[in-house]
Amino acid sequence: MSDKNKLAFQKINYQIMLAGVAVLILGFIIMTLDTEPYGFGFLGLTLGPLVVLLGFAIEFVAILYKPKSDK
């Protein structure tokens, strides 16, 4: 198989990306659970955005992660 036919990412990269998307969705769900008006409580202003930020960090790692080659 030549280098032209290889994909940019491997299976582990896609698994990490899916984990990042799951964390992003979790963060947005946490933000919707806030019972304060306009989402100005702890969940809407602190915890939810931190979880979303963590999700974006996981996506960044998934893009830059380079698995060790077996060869």
Sequence and secondary structure as in RCSB ss.txt:
>XXXX:A:sequence
MSDKNKLAFQKINYQIMLAGVAVLILGFIIMTLDTEPYGFGFLGLTLGPLVVLLGFAIEFVAILYKPKSDK
>XXXX:A:secstr
  GGGS SS HHHHHHHHHHHHHHHHHHHHHHT  SGGG SHIIIIIHHHHHHHHHHHHHHHHH       
